[in-house]
Amino acid sequence: MNIMKYILDLGPSVMLPVVIFILAVCLKEKPGKALRSGIMIGIGFIGISLVVGLMLDNLGPAAKAMAERFGVHLSAVDVGWPGAAPMAWASSVGGFAIPIAIGVNVLMLVLGLTRVVNVDIWNVWHMAFTGAMVQIATGSFVWGAIGIAVHAAFVYKLGDWLEPVTKKYFELEGLAVPHGSAAYLAPFAIPFEWLFNRIPGVRKINLNAEKIESRLGVIGEPMIIGAILGMAIGFLAGYDAKVALQLGMKMAAVMVLMPKMVKCIMEGLLPVAAAARKILEKKFKGKEFLIGLDPALLLGDPQVVSASLIFVPLTLVVAMIVPGNQVLPFGDLATIGFFVAMATGIHGGNLFRTIISGSFIMGITLWISTQMIGLHTQLAEQANALPKGVTEVSSLDQGGSPITYMLTQLFTGKFGTGVLVVGGLYIVCVIFTFIYYKQQVKKDSLKVIDGERQIS
């Protein structure tokens, strides 16, 4: 346990490069190239951490000021993923999350139940969080471990089903994102996409950064949009012109720097991913595999960053109108892009569609996180992580997870109206996701056949 804690305390910027280096050497890469890939990935994650820190340090206070200015008085504080992750790892079941998640992954690969080879060990914290909440709800370590296993199995399948999005829209060939809010919230967006495509007039509306740039020229460039959105948030927070302008410049920097940091990760990762796929596909007779990685890769897309900035004030508005909501969005606001990243890809970068489906996603997330306040607060108390002066906490990332919520209710036998409605809705959305995946695979197969016919 002490060894595991030491490794986890290294953080993703050290732990993931070590994992990638070891993996690359096992894949017969030269040590020099393996070392370069690992360090480049570490540089990318450090860069992303700095950019996210820039957002958190500046958007966090702005969001709080907005909430106070517009009279948003909510009892529970959103501690965000930076607060929730240490709580998960500190739990008694959390220390077993990594071996359980790896064991589930290996078993599913052997049985042919997934193509995802997960190397992103750090983000197993999402599964650890589910296990910790289930353990608190049931009082059983065994049920907590089962919760980790179920969460792991489900998100690996989501990695499979969402591959058409990561491949076609985000252009991440051979990669999957089977983690966190980006993965488990994606199913909510697919029924919206189906609906949008069937509404006359609405289906023709397409708003994205490229179109804005083409119509507005330099004003439509991502960095200019970031500056405008940043200043708008500053003025909504009641800042004076000087501070609002400074916030605008910092958000412009985020729009430019985030994609560059993601490119560093991709530069280090792609050679290793290609080598892994080559060996695995050869060993398993041509079967394709996907390398599972951090959803931070999705933040390199300008539409995702634009959506992230739009949803800072929008999430506060949603928090005010969701019936019964008691959670004040705060800790996760700076990384709100993770919540709508996959939805942005599903909608092909159409910000109009992302704003609509994303508002629904954030509403569901806030409602679930409210239901989880009691368990989340207990977890914080057990980890001695309850902020001073705060009596109730929750989080949007994982605290608002439908997977965690449904498992805690299922394993404790609680089947109230809320869990039946939300659970039923989520199951329908997951079925939509599976059908969507099958349709995309069929379309790709038909394209291949048509291409072969043209060649012949």
Secondary structure in CASP SS format (residue, H / E / C, confidence):
PFRMAT SS
TARGET T0000
AUTHOR 0000-0000-0000
METHOD secondary structure of the structure
MODEL  1
M C 1.00
N H 1.00
I H 1.00
M H 1.00
K H 1.00
Y H 1.00
I H 1.00
L H 1.00
D H 1.00
L C 1.00
G C 1.00
P H 1.00
S H 1.00
V H 1.00
M H 1.00
L H 1.00
P H 1.00
V H 1.00
V H 1.00
I H 1.00
F H 1.00
I H 1.00
L H 1.00
A H 1.00
V H 1.00
C H 1.00
L C 1.00
K C 1.00
E C 1.00
K C 1.00
P H 1.00
G H 1.00
K H 1.00
A H 1.00
L H 1.00
R H 1.00
S H 1.00
G H 1.00
I H 1.00
M H 1.00
I H 1.00
G H 1.00
I H 1.00
G H 1.00
F H 1.00
I H 1.00
G H 1.00
I H 1.00
S H 1.00
L H 1.00
V H 1.00
V H 1.00
G H 1.00
L H 1.00
M H 1.00
L H 1.00
D H 1.00
N H 1.00
L H 1.00
G H 1.00
P H 1.00
A H 1.00
A H 1.00
K H 1.00
A H 1.00
M H 1.00
A H 1.00
E H 1.00
R H 1.00
F C 1.00
G C 1.00
V C 1.00
H C 1.00
L C 1.00
S C 1.00
A E 1.00
V E 1.00
D E 1.00
V C 1.00
G H 1.00
W H 1.00
P H 1.00
G H 1.00
A H 1.00
A H 1.00
P H 1.00
M H 1.00
A H 1.00
W H 1.00
A H 1.00
S C 1.00
S C 1.00
V C 1.00
G H 1.00
G H 1.00
F H 1.00
A H 1.00
I H 1.00
P H 1.00
I H 1.00
A H 1.00
I H 1.00
G H 1.00
V H 1.00
N H 1.00
V H 1.00
L H 1.00
M H 1.00
L H 1.00
V H 1.00
L C 1.00
G C 1.00
L C 1.00
T C 1.00
R C 1.00
V E 1.00
V E 1.00
N E 1.00
V C 1.00
D C 1.00
I C 1.00
W H 1.00
N H 1.00
V H 1.00
W H 1.00
H H 1.00
M H 1.00
A H 1.00
F H 1.00
T H 1.00
G H 1.00
A H 1.00
M H 1.00
V H 1.00
Q H 1.00
I H 1.00
A H 1.00
T H 1.00
G C 1.00
S C 1.00
F H 1.00
V H 1.00
W H 1.00
G H 1.00
A H 1.00
I H 1.00
G H 1.00
I H 1.00
A H 1.00
V H 1.00
H H 1.00
A H 1.00
A H 1.00
F H 1.00
V H 1.00
Y H 1.00
K H 1.00
L H 1.00
G H 1.00
D H 1.00
W H 1.00
L C 1.00
E H 1.00
P H 1.00
V H 1.00
T H 1.00
K H 1.00
K H 1.00
Y C 1.00
F C 1.00
E C 1.00
L C 1.00
E C 1.00
G C 1.00
L E 1.00
A E 1.00
V C 1.00
P C 1.00
H C 1.00
G H 1.00
S H 1.00
A H 1.00
A H 1.00
Y H 1.00
L C 1.00
A H 1.00
P H 1.00
F H 1.00
A H 1.00
I H 1.00
P H 1.00
F H 1.00
E H 1.00
W H 1.00
L H 1.00
F H 1.00
N C 1.00
R C 1.00
I C 1.00
P C 1.00
G C 1.00
V H 1.00
R H 1.00
K H 1.00
I C 1.00
N C 1.00
L C 1.00
N C 1.00
A H 1.00
E H 1.00
K H 1.00
I H 1.00
E H 1.00
S H 1.00
R H 1.00
L H 1.00
G H 1.00
V H 1.00
I H 1.00
G H 1.00
E C 1.00
P H 1.00
M H 1.00
I H 1.00
I H 1.00
G H 1.00
A H 1.00
I H 1.00
L H 1.00
G H 1.00
M H 1.00
A H 1.00
I H 1.00
G H 1.00
F H 1.00
L H 1.00
A C 1.00
G C 1.00
Y C 1.00
D C 1.00
A H 1.00
K H 1.00
V H 1.00
A H 1.00
L H 1.00
Q H 1.00
L H 1.00
G H 1.00
M H 1.00
K H 1.00
M H 1.00
A H 1.00
A H 1.00
V H 1.00
M H 1.00
V H 1.00
L H 1.00
M H 1.00
P H 1.00
K H 1.00
M H 1.00
V H 1.00
K H 1.00
C H 1.00
I H 1.00
M H 1.00
E H 1.00
G H 1.00
L H 1.00
L H 1.00
P H 1.00
V H 1.00
A H 1.00
A H 1.00
A H 1.00
A H 1.00
R H 1.00
K H 1.00
I H 1.00
L H 1.00
E H 1.00
K H 1.00
K H 1.00
F C 1.00
K C 1.00
G C 1.00
K C 1.00
E C 1.00
F C 1.00
L E 1.00
I E 1.00
G E 1.00
L C 1.00
D C 1.00
P H 1.00
A H 1.00
L H 1.00
L H 1.00
L H 1.00
G H 1.00
D C 1.00
P H 1.00
Q H 1.00
V H 1.00
V H 1.00
S H 1.00
A H 1.00
S H 1.00
L H 1.00
I H 1.00
F H 1.00
V H 1.00
P H 1.00
L H 1.00
T H 1.00
L H 1.00
V H 1.00
V H 1.00
A H 1.00
M H 1.00
I H 1.00
V C 1.00
P C 1.00
G C 1.00
N C 1.00
Q C 1.00
V E 1.00
L E 1.00
P C 1.00
F C 1.00
G C 1.00
D C 1.00
L H 1.00
A H 1.00
T H 1.00
I C 1.00
G H 1.00
F H 1.00
F H 1.00
V H 1.00
A H 1.00
M H 1.00
A H 1.00
T H 1.00
G H 1.00
I H 1.00
H C 1.00
G C 1.00
G C 1.00
N C 1.00
L H 1.00
F H 1.00
R H 1.00
T H 1.00
I H 1.00
I H 1.00
S H 1.00
G H 1.00
S H 1.00
F H 1.00
I H 1.00
M H 1.00
G H 1.00
I H 1.00
T H 1.00
L H 1.00
W H 1.00
I H 1.00
S H 1.00
T H 1.00
Q H 1.00
M C 1.00
I H 1.00
G H 1.00
L H 1.00
H H 1.00
T H 1.00
Q H 1.00
L H 1.00
A H 1.00
E H 1.00
Q H 1.00
A C 1.00
N C 1.00
A C 1.00
L C 1.00
P C 1.00
K C 1.00
G C 1.00
V C 1.00
T C 1.00
E C 1.00
V E 1.00
S E 1.00
S C 1.00
L C 1.00
D C 1.00
Q C 1.00
G C 1.00
G C 1.00
S C 1.00
P H 1.00
I H 1.00
T H 1.00
Y H 1.00
M H 1.00
L H 1.00
T H 1.00
Q H 1.00
L H 1.00
F H 1.00
T C 1.00
G C 1.00
K C 1.00
F C 1.00
G C 1.00
T H 1.00
G H 1.00
V H 1.00
L H 1.00
V H 1.00
V H 1.00
G H 1.00
G H 1.00
L H 1.00
Y H 1.00
I H 1.00
V H 1.00
C H 1.00
V H 1.00
I H 1.00
F H 1.00
T H 1.00
F H 1.00
I H 1.00
Y H 1.00
Y H 1.00
K H 1.00
Q H 1.00
Q H 1.00
V H 1.00
K H 1.00
K H 1.00
D H 1.00
S H 1.00
L H 1.00
K H 1.00
V H 1.00
I H 1.00
D H 1.00
G H 1.00
E H 1.00
R H 1.00
Q H 1.00
I H 1.00
S C 1.00
END
